[in-house]
Amino acid sequence: MPKLSADDKKWQAESDARTLAEADVIAQDKARRSAAKSAAQKMATEKEKEAKAMKKVAKKPAPKKAPAKKPAARKPASKKGRSPKRGRR
């Protein structure tokens, strides 16, 4: 974590104080606390699904590359038996 300036430390302390005060208000309100717990459970379930999907991706082996196709050997065209192209000089 980068070093914070004195102003940043002051701002962080004030922000933390507001956060703790709000948490205390929520903890004292039965309906808000219950709603927060319910929301936390839903959020945790969603994060578990995301983690499961990530684990599944992490376990998959890398897709195998198809072998490079070599161009078919071409025989040089013979000039014998070819008619001259019209209009060319």
C-alpha positions as a printed Julia matrix, in Angstrom:
89×3 Matrix{Float64}:
   0.0     0.0     0.0
   1.45    3.38   -0.95
   2.31    5.85    1.78
  -0.49    8.3     2.43
  -0.03   12.03    2.85
  -1.23   13.72    6.01
  -4.35   14.96    4.19
  -5.09   11.47    2.88
  -4.69    9.97    6.36
  -7.06   12.6     7.76
  -9.63   11.91    5.04
  -9.33    8.14    5.58
  -9.82    8.48    9.34
 -12.92   10.66    8.82
 -14.32    8.22    6.26
 -13.69    5.28    8.59
 -15.43    7.15   11.43
 -18.5     7.73    9.23
 -18.48    4.05    8.19
 -18.3     2.85   11.8
 -21.06    5.24   12.86
 -23.31    4.01   10.02
 -22.54    0.39   10.94
 -23.58    1.11   14.52
 -26.87    2.64   13.34
 -27.56   -0.43   11.17
 -26.7    -2.82   14.01
 -29.21   -1.08   16.31
 -32.05   -1.2    13.74
 -33.51   -4.73   13.73
 -35.12   -4.41   10.27
 -31.99   -2.98    8.63
 -29.75   -5.56   10.32
 -32.03   -8.37    9.13
 -32.13   -6.98    5.58
 -28.34   -6.6     5.57
 -27.87  -10.21    6.72
 -30.24  -11.43    3.99
 -28.43   -9.38    1.36
 -25.08  -10.65    2.61
 -26.27  -14.25    2.27
 -27.42  -13.64   -1.32
 -24.15  -11.9    -2.15
 -22.15  -14.78   -0.63
 -24.13  -17.33   -2.65
 -23.46  -15.38   -5.84
 -19.74  -15.11   -5.05
 -19.62  -18.87   -4.39
 -21.12  -19.49   -7.85
 -18.55  -17.17   -9.4
 -15.72  -18.92   -7.53
 -16.99  -22.32   -8.66
 -17.01  -21.12  -12.28
 -13.47  -19.76  -11.91
 -12.25  -23.04  -10.43
 -13.8   -24.89  -13.34
 -11.97  -22.65  -15.8
  -8.71  -23.02  -13.89
  -8.92  -26.84  -14.02
  -9.54  -27.02  -17.77
  -6.44  -27.89  -19.76
  -5.4   -25.45  -22.42
  -7.06  -26.24  -25.74
  -4.88  -28.29  -28.02
  -3.72  -26.5   -31.1
  -4.52  -28.14  -34.39
  -1.41  -29.25  -36.22
  -0.28  -26.71  -38.77
  -1.29  -27.72  -42.24
   1.5   -27.8   -44.73
   0.62  -26.46  -48.14
   0.27  -29.19  -50.72
   3.31  -29.55  -52.92
   2.6   -27.95  -56.26
   4.14  -29.08  -59.45
   5.46  -26.27  -61.56
   3.23  -25.65  -64.55
   4.71  -26.81  -67.8
   4.8   -24.29  -70.62
   4.38  -27.02  -73.14
   0.92  -27.42  -74.5
  -0.31  -24.12  -73.2
  -1.9   -21.8   -75.63
  -0.7   -18.24  -75.56
  -3.04  -15.87  -73.79
  -4.87  -13.65  -76.16
  -4.44   -9.95  -75.94
  -1.11  -10.14  -74.17
   2.08   -9.12  -75.78
